[in-house]
Amino acid sequence: MSVTVKNLSFEINNKKILNNISFEIQKGEVLTFLGPNGSGKSTIIDLLSGTKKKKKGEIFFDKTEIEKINIKNQALIRSTMAQSQEIFYDFFVKEIIELGWIQHKNKNFKDALQKVTKECGIYNLIDVKFNTLSGGEQQRIHFARTLIQLYNDYKESNRYFFLDEPTANLDITHEINLIKIIKEKSKEGFGVLIALHDLNLAYNFSDRIALLKDGEIKYIGKPSEVITEKKLQEIYNTPISIDKNNMFIKYY
């Protein structure tokens, strides 16, 4: 069971953003999209989450076309963390996380709130005003909201996370903790699609990696197959070397 994308294309004002891409997100795997700015990573996540409407191609959730799944059921099987998430009203942190809870409030909500906030290291912030927090703290709140959305009793389908630059603004401690949570969720059977810029991070925690350029998937496969000096230099148009002993990627 998987999310399957076939021959997906997208353009805005006659400018091609995605060109005939196909891929799958398997249950229990982390698929990472890497590529320069403007390569189409965020657009793919927007199309999968339904915030943009596809013009050409097909998107299936466990063999069902996305158009045939109503909005509520889409929200029960996939959760999205966007790259930019401004909150203008001065909500409390607890209220922001509650926005991800799409079931009727019941006894499970308190359990879910406690579990998710402790996982994300924000339990001490739930009664704080969101807009008083640092950028990194706000990022962790949005991640908690994304997690709690799929903490539900919906059993008819697999579930998926779509995460666009979730480690932005995080220090190394919270970055590692977030990645550990993502890996744990994949082990629990969640399929994860994540867009990143950090090549080292992607190499060390992804099950598969896709390299994008100019709206096309140029390479996709296991990290050891995709992360090579030749392929990275082709994608990023810049000299890159790989320390194979320590698997550390250097930029020049």
Secondary structure, DSSP 8 states (H G I E B T S, - for coil): -EEEEEEEEEEETTEEEEEEEEEEEETT-EEEEE--TTSSHHHHHHHHHTSS--SEEEEEETTEEGGGS-HHHHHHHEEEE-S-----S--BHHHHHHTT--S---HHHHHHHHHHHHHTT-GGGTTSBGGGS-HHHHHHHHHHHHHHHT-S---SS--EEEEESTTTT--HHHHHHHHHHHHHHHHTT-EEEEE-S-HHHHHHH-SEEEEEETTEEEEEE-HHHH--HHHHHHHHSS-EEEETTTTEEEE-
